[in-house]
Amino acid sequence: KNQDTISYSDAVDKSRRLILRCFNTLASKQEISAVQVASYVMGWPDHYPSHTFVNIYLIGIERYLEQSLTKLKEEKNCTNNGLPIINNVSSNIYESVNEIDEVEDDQHESFELETGIDNEHIVLCNKRIDYELRPNELSHVCLYEFNSDYRTAKITVSDKALFDSDSTPRSVPRRGRPPNDRWQFQTQHPQYSLHIIIRRSFRVVPVLIGPSIPRAEREDTKERYARA
């Protein structure tokens, strides 16, 4: 057994030395231009895209919308038939957002852990919640345009003073570039007191990740096309 252990250790050491030798050979023959060296030293990016991209995961959004529509249909059927409503969508639809058990059942929707009303409270957030509980002033904005033209940011002291005041202007006179328009989330949002919506200075390009949008003329996918 001792001989087997020694033989195994020798084989592992030989493999490590071989990999190290190969790496040193490749590294010594790699050619790096002066521009690359300067970029690495200065911390500059290695490429310059013409646009900035942001991902939109449609699977979780579509599935949540389907579940919500199903609950609304069941509630409507129970109301028409005079039966008691088991699931009250209006009161429970936002409470289920922060329940971890609900997230474990829905594997197609990803959430991010963020701080809530203070550093001791953790809530679940994603782009679907931000869009669903967006400000009333942006109720006419579609999902694609919302992610392209607006972003979330932590609220600052000046933002709190602006929202707490009763003044109608969105910005105060000051030197330099005027601040971008900003709004508060709806009160049901888990980060209502910590984050706000700000109009982007430059538009980004949303990338739709998920299944393709179905055809409108097919009967079996007409409802899914309307949701999309």
N, C-alpha and C positions, 0 to 999 in steps of 0.2 A: 504493500500500500504506500509506503514511504517513497519507493522508487517511482510509482505512478504519479504521486503528487509532485515530485521533483521534475519528472518528465513534462507534466502539464505546465508547470511554472516556466520551464525553459522554453516551451513552445509559445506561451503567451509573451514572454520577453522578446523572443525572436520576431514575433508578429509585430509587436510595438516598434521595434527597431527598424523593421522593414517599412512600416508605414511612415515613420519619421524620416527615413532616408528618401522615400519617394516624395514626401512633402518638401523637403529641403531642395531636392533636385528641381521640382516644379517651380518653387518660389525663386530660385536663383536664375531661372531662365525666363521668368515672366518679365515682360517689357511694359513699363508704365511711363506714359508721357509726362512732360513737365506740367502740362495743364492739369492732369489728374492729381499729381503730387500737390500742386498748389491748392486745388479744390479740397483735397482731404485735409491739408494743414489748416486752411481757413474755415473748414466746416461747411463749405458750400455743397449744394446738391450735385449729383452726378448727371442729372438731366433736367431739362426745363420744358415742361408741358405747356401747351397753349391754353389749356383749360384746367379747372379744378373740378374733381369728380366727388360725388357723395353717393353712397349706396342706399337703396330703398328695397327692403326685403318684403316682397308682395305676399309671400306665402302666409306669414303670420297675420298680416292685415286682412287678407281675404278670408282666412279661416275665422278670425274674430268677427268680421262682418257677417259671415254666414251664421255663426252661432247667435249673434244678436238678433238677426232677422228671424231665426227660428223661434227664439224666445218671444219676440213680439207677435209672431203669428199664433203661438200657443196662447198668449195672453188675450189676443183678440178673439180667438175661438172660445175660450172660457167665458169671456164677457158676453158674447152673443148667445151662448148656450145657458147662461145663468149659473155657471159653475164657479166655485171659489178659485181664485188665482193662486197657484202654488208658488210660482217664481215671480216676484215683483221686480221687473227689469229696471224701473226708474230708480229704485233705492239700492239695488244690489249690483248694478252694472259697473259702478266705480269702486265699490268695496272689494270686488274680486281682483282688481288690478294689482293690489299689493300683497296678495296671498300667494305664498311660495307654492302651496299645494296645487294651485291652479296652473302655475307655470310648469310644474313637473308633468302635469297631464298634457299640456300643449307643448309638444317638442318642436313645433315649427315656428315658434315665436321666441325671439331672443330678447332678454332684458339686460339692463345695466344697473348695477348697484350704485346708488347715489345717496348723498346725505339728504335727510329730510328737513324738518323744521329746525334742527340743530345737529351738531356733530354726533350726538348719541343715537339718533334715529336714522335707520337705513330704509330706503324705499326703492321700488323697482320702476324704472323708466325706460322708454324707447321712443322712437319717432312716431309710432302709432298713437301713443298716449299724448304726445305733444300736439299732434294734429287734431286728435279728437277733442282735446280740451284747449284748443287755441283761442285767442281772444275773439270776442264777438265782432270786433272791427274787421277781422279776417275770415269771417264765416263764408264769404263768397269765393275764397281762394281754394283752388283744387290742391290735391296732395302733391302733384308734381311741381306746381308753382310754389307751394309752401316751402318745400325743401330747396328749391332753386333760389328763391329770393329772400328767405328768412333763416335765421339761426337762433339758437338758444345761448344765453350767456348769464353768468352770475350777476345778480343785482348789486349795484354799488350804493354807496351812501348818497351820492347825488341823485341816483335813480329813485331811491326811497323818498328823498325830499320832494322830487318832482311828482311822484305818484301820490304822496300824502297831501300835497297842496291841492287846493280847489281850482287852481288856474287852468284854463283850457289849453294854452299853448303846450306843445310837446317838447319844446326846447327853449332854453334861456339864451339871451344875447351874450356872446362871448367872442374872444378873438380866435382866429384860426378856422378850421373847417367845421361847419355845423354838425352836431351829432345826428346820427341816423335815427329814424323813427323807431320807437320802442313801445311795447304794450305788455301788459300783465296777462298771465294765463287765467283761465277760469278758476274759481276758488276750489273746485274739486281736484285740481291738479296736485299731485303729491309734492311738487316743488314750487308751489304758488308763491311762497314767501321768500324763496332763495333765487329763483331764475326768472328771466323775462325773455320775450321775443324781440329781436332786433332785426331791422332790415339790413341785408348785406350791402356792402359797398360795391361788390362785384358779384354778378350771378355765377352760380356753379351749375354743373351739368349733372342731374340725377341719373343714376344707373339703376334700371329696374332689374332686380335679381329675383328669379322665380320662374314659374311656368309662363309660357307665352299667352297673350290675350286671345281667347277663343273667337271663332268666327261668329258674326251676328246672325247669319242666315240659318244656322243649325238649331233645331228645336231643343236638342238635349243640352245645349250650352248657352241658350239665349239668356237665362237668368244669370249665369256666371258672367256673361258678357256685359250685362247691365250693371253688375256689381263692379266690374273692372273699369 
